[in-house]
Amino acid sequence: MLDELAGRRVTLRHRIAPDGAPGPRFSDAVGELTPHGADAVLVHTRSGAVRVSRDAVVAVREVPPAPPRRASRAAVERLERIRSDAWPAPVREELGHWQLRAAGGYTRRANSTLVTGDPGIPLGDALARVRAFARDHGIAPAVQTPIGSPWSNRILDAGWHVVPEWGGECRVLVAPAGSGEGAPDWPATPPDAWWDAQEGPAPALGSPAWAVLTGGAQSKAAPEGGLLTPGTQSKATPDTPSAVGFGMINSVDGVPAAAVRAAVVGEHVYVARLHVMPAHRRQGLAVRLTRAAQAWGAVRGARHALLDVAGDNTAAQALYTREAWTEHHRYHYLAP
């Protein structure tokens, strides 16, 4: 019966204490059911995965899907700021609740304006400032904003469009960082071999891309005379990760097979640049590196983990669901 309900949302009653013991004997868990080895199952509840031994299951039945639960705007803004600090563009300027970012064109995330609230000036002026900032830094104008937010809708109404890559959206997933057991000791800069398990060449030392990867961001100073565009503030000491680590796994013959980057910001570890070489996929390397990144972050003070997954990457989404990651919110990029 349990295996027949795998992948479905269930309510599962299980024994937590023997007969005659003080306190409750049973507990209920509601969520998606997945196998967990030969002797247990996982119920992916909204508060996290619950592991239940198969011999402790008393009853189980399928239930309708749960209505989606939206994170608060404040929670989304906070997590977006953490993500921005964990992938720090070397140039960042504040425009109210907008953050203009530039990194020489290295990744759209570090070369777009993060929009989570009111820019403090009329929308048309704010979008003109985004265009001017992009022109000044030689990048394409773009904004990154949570899907369905009031500002996303207003920018769309202003004639900007959704950038179609990644299925038009990305999902931000969260999970506990864990206990830190078995945490690896990763270097703070990527070794040469790390790039052999990544896509694209290694950036030059001191380049904007290198600053993003290693967390060495610096804020743009105010122009001569100390004047900035109205509503804009330059941060003298922008937030950057307290720790950055680069992990990798070699194949049995010593060839780099998979690599990942992790960065700690406050109580969060941000997992990024996870890549498995095609010849080594479907061997559990992505799971091993993701778990290692969580443990690496936990011993450096992280209590929570987060990562991004493209909206059209169904294989990765299924993997993270099995690993008890849950969706926090979605975002997309808009361009003129």
Summary of the structure (lengths in Angstrom):
residues: 336
radius of gyration: 22.2
end to end distance: 52.7
largest distance: 78.5
contacts: 1057
relative contact order: 0.16
helix: 26%
strand: 32%
